[in-house]
Amino acid sequence: MDLTNINFMRIRRQTTVLSLILITISIFSLSINKLNLGLDFTGGSLIEIRLEKEIDSLEEIRSLLQSLELNDFQVNYFGSNRDISIKVPGGGESIDEKVIILNLQEFLNFEVRRQEFVGPQVGSELRDQGGLGLLAALAVMMVYIMFRFQYKFALGALLALIHDVIIVLGFFSIFSLDFDLAVLAAILAVIGYSLNDTIVVSDRVRENFRKKRRSDPEIVINRSLSQMIGRTLITSLTTLLVLVALLIFGGETISNFSIALIVGVISGTYSSIYIVCNTLLTLKITSEDLMIKKTEVLDDGMP
């Protein structure tokens, strides 16, 4: 395959349909299943213990917690089979970490490594501030691209960023993964990654439009993407290799963070090619839109 002349836009209608399907599924899941908010947002108790010896499964700990009439809890390994995390969502007087620990110590030998409680008021503030942070990031980046390039590029970049955020949120909603502050930080990182890809592609598109003023816009965009595909693939693949290593060896603590970035990098690479460039073609981008405007200097007759 000739990487110097790939017709990316040949399947732009199919990719538009694919994006609409993925976004519809994500929004539907978010409206029905919603997000499985972690303790950072809901409030509750987190207990991390290190067992004296490994156990065969977590069912023993789950049955002990159920005997305390705690039906809404999560028990997971993190780091090794001796390290256990117990999360009990909710923020009321009914939750008492000491009672949980004392009950478990009757049957298991372990060391408490971490014990903390997040109040529901703090959780709601984090949720609201995190949402405002996402909106502010999208607004600032749209304004930046509008001044750096042109409003058609800004609209394409905004749609790409919204696309990536919805895809990541939908993925976490569909698979009921914990959404906590680490995942929110990953989404902000995804926005930055997607924006970087978008700027690189947009810069090459603008440059080629100025060089080939009479060329068909689709041909110019295909040429621009063909010139950038090597750089994009290398960047994306090396980033994904690091993230997969973090997912495999990083343990439970950063697993969801790694998953969010993996989904975001794949979506960001896709959106910088098809969402941005599809938007440019839909808005009928031309070389005149990107011409450098020269300011005229009037001669007032003064020496």
ROLOSE-699768 format. One record per residue (C-alpha): residue in one letter; z, y, x. Coordinates in steps of 0.001 Angstrom, whole numbers, plus 524288, in hexadecimal, padded with zeros to 5 digits. Each point is the difference from the previous one (the first is absolute). Layout:
<sites>
AZYX ...
</sites>
This chain:
<sites>
M800008000080000 D7FC3880D5880503 L80CA2807D280061 T7F87B80C8C8029E N7F978800357F2B1 I808327F99F7F558 N7FD17803727F1F2 F80E13801B17FB74 M7FC4F8079C7F3E3 R7F7567F5057FAF6 I80BFE7FA1D7F959 R8069580CC47FC4D R7FF1F7FD2F7F16B Q806287F2A2801C7 T80AF3805B080831 T8026080A627F5B2 V801A07F5687F5BB L808F67F86080933 S8088480BF380257 L800F2802DC7F178 I803F47F1E97FD45 L80A7D8001580A9F I8056180D1D7FB99 T800297FBA77F1B7 I807487F37C80370 S809A9807AB80858 I802A780A377F58D F801637F56D7F59C S809E07F8AB8085F L8076C80C8080317 S800EF803327F181 I8042D7F2487FBF9 N8076C7FA3080B91 K8036480CF88065C L805188002C80DF7 N80AF17F7298049D L8080E80B4680558 G8093B7FCD380B11 L80E118043580172 D7FBC580CC380649 F7FB148044B7F2A7 T807DE7F8447F602 G80D388003D806A0 G8081C7F3D480255 S806587F7D880A99 L7FA4B7FA5980C6B I807347F59B807AA E7FAA97F9EA80C72 I807177F442805B2 R7FE1C7F6EA80B93 L8038D7F1E77FD62 E8076E7F7F9809E9 K7F5C87F5537FE6B E7F3067FEFF7F909 I7FF217FB447F205 D7F5117F7E07FA31 S7FC928099E7F52C L804A380C477F93C E802C17F8FD7F336 E80E267FDE9803EB I8023D80E9980187 R7F88C802DD7F378 S8087B7F6837F83B L80C548064480580 L7FB4C80D7D7FBF1 Q7FC517FB237F287 S80DF47FB1A7FE5A L8041480E4B80129 E7F708803067F47D L7F6B580782808C3 N7F2E87FCEA7F9F7 D7F86180B3A805FF F800687FE0380EBD Q7F73A7FC8780B66 V803257F6F480B56 N7F6CD7FF3980BA8 Y7FF8D7FC0C80E2F F7FD8180A9380A0D G7FE467FDC280E81 S8044B7F1B08000C N805277F5577F6FF R80DD38044980327 D7FDE980E237FBF3 I800E9802277F158 S7FE6680C647F80A I805C5801487F25F K7FB6380B1F7F73F V806A2802EA7F312 P7F8E280AFD7F8AE G80734809327F6F6 G80A6880A1A80235 G80C427FE1A7F829 E80E287FBE480153 S7FC197F1EC7FD19 I7FA5D7FEC580DAE D80A137FD5980A78 E7FB407FB9F80D49 K80DA87FB5B803E5 V8009D7F68C7F494 I7F2B67FA69803B5 I803F17FE6280E40 L80D347F9B87FCE1 N7F9A07F68A7F692 L7F5E07FBD2809F7 Q80A2F7FE8780AC4 E806B57F55C7F832 F7F4287F74880228 L7F8E38056480BED N80390804C580D89 F7F8FC80C7080384 E8010780D6B80629 V7FD2380C337F811 R7F5C1807AF80788 R7FD6080AC17F637 Q805F7804817F34A E7FC0780C1D7F888 F7FF08805AB7F26E V7F5AD809747FB21 G803CE807AF7F3EA P7F655801607F4C0 Q7FFF380EDC8013D V7FBC97FF2180E3B G7F5B77F5F77FC3B S7FA12808A57F572 E7FF9D80BAC8093F L7F8FF7F7E080A53 R7F6337FB617F5D7 D7FCFF80DAD7FB2C Q7FF38805E480D9A G7F7627F4E9804B2 G7F66D802487F4D5 L7FFA480E8C802B0 G7FDAF7FD1D80E5F L7F4137F7BD7FCAD L7FA5880A8C7F736 A8026980A8E80A2F A7F95E7F7D580A82 L7F3F67FE007F772 A7FF2980E807FC9F V8015A804C680E07 M7F5DE7F6658050E M7F636803C57F570 V8015480E5E80395 Y7FE827FCB880E7E I7F3577F86D7FE05 M7FA9780A637F6C9 F8015980A4F80AAA R7FC357F6D180B0E F7F3947FB067F977 Q7FC2D803687F20C Y8057D7FE337F257 K7F7787F3FE7FD68 F806347F95180BBD A80D65804367FB2B L7FDB27F9C67F2C0 G7FB2F7F37B8065D A80BD17FF9D80902 L80950802567F4A9 L7F9EF7F4F77F812 A800D17F70E80BE3 L80E618031F8022F I803537FE1F7F19C H7F8537F33980048 D807B67FAF780BAB V80D43803CC7FA6C I7FD287F9A07F2D6 I7FB077F38B8067E V80C587FEA28084C L808F9802F87F475 G7F85C7F68D7F76C F801197F54980A4D F80EC78017B8005E S8009E8002F7F129 I7F7747F3EB7FE28 F807A67F7CE809CB S80D5F805E47FC66 L80316803C680E03 D80B94808DE802E4 F7FC3380E4C8006B D809A68076080884 L8001A80BA08092F A7F96E7F82A80AC7 V7F4847FD237F6FE L7FF7080E487FBF2 A7FF448039D80E70 A7F5187F5FC80191 I7F8578066D7F4EE L8013480D37806A9 A7FB0E7F98980C7D V7F4AA7FA277F842 I7FC8480DA27FB23 G7FF9E804CB80E0D Y7F7EB7F4588047C S7F65A801587F4C6 L7FEDA80E9A8025B N7FD207FDCA80E61 D7F4FC7F68C7FCA5 T7FADD809707F5D5 I7FFCA80B628099A V7F8C47F80280A44 V7F5B27FB9B7F62E S7FED480D917FA08 D7FE4D8065580D4A R7F4D37F6CF8036C V7F997801EE7F2A5 R800BB80EBE80181 E7FA537FF5280DB6 N7F4857F7917FBC8 F7FD228086A7F41F R7FECF80BC8808FD K7F6FF7F8918093E K7F7647F9E07F57F R7FF0F80AB57F5D7 R7F43D7FA557F908 S804807F1E17FFB4 D804257F90C7F39C P80EE9801057FE3D E8016E7F1457FE6B I7F8A47FDA080CB5 V8087F809E58072D I80C867F9D57FADB N7FB657F24480393 R7FCBD804A880DB4 S80D3E8068A80150 L8075A7F3EA7FB87 S7F7EE7F74B808EC Q803BC8088D80B81 M80E697FF277FC74 I801157F1B97FC01 G8032B7FB0D80DA6 R80B0B809A8801EB T805237FDA27F240 L800137F13E80138 I806AE8002180D43 T80A82809767FB45 S8026F7F88E7F368 L800347F28C8063F T8092F803C880AFF T80908806AA7F63C L7FFD17F4087F73A L803287F70B80B7B V80C4C807CC802E1 L803ED8004E7F1AB V7FDFC7F1617FE3A A808787FDA680C09 L80A91808AB7FA08 L7FEFB7F8907F335 I8015B7F2C18069D F80A318031E80A49 G806B080C337FAC4 G8088C7F9117F619 E803A7803107F200 T8047380DDB802F1 I7F25E80567802AC S7F79A7F5D67F90C N7FCFB808947F437 F7FD9280B9480902 S7F5FD7F7D280761 I7F9AA7FB117F372 A7FE7480DD57FAC5 L7F96E8045F80C92 I7F6FF7F42480076 V7FB4B8025A7F216 G7FF1080E94802BA V7F80C7FE9280C87 I7F6347F7047F949 S7FF1D809027F43C G7FF5680C298089F T7F4B87FAAA8080B Y7F8B87FC4F7F39A S8028480CF97F923 S7FBD18085D80B93 I7F2C47F94B7FF63 Y7FD557FE067F1A2 I808EE8090E7F84F V7FD6F80C0C80865 C7F1797FDC2801F6 N7FDCC7FBDB7F1D5 T8064B80CBA7FBCC L7F733807DD80912 L7F3C27F9A97FA66 T804E3801957F20B L8026480E8780277 K7F251800EA8060A I804038046B80D90 T7F51A807068075A S7FE1F805CE80D68 E800EA80D997F9F4 D80E157FD2A7FC3C L803637FE2180E49 M7F81680AA58067F I8078B8097D8087C K8001280D197F93B K7FC9E80B5A808E5 T8062480D147FD5B E7F70580BB180066 V803F980B9A8086A L7FBCA80CF67FA00 D7FBB980AF4808FC D806A180C8C7FB61 G7F8F78086280A13 M80C40802B0807D0 P7FEB97FEAB80ED3 
</sites>
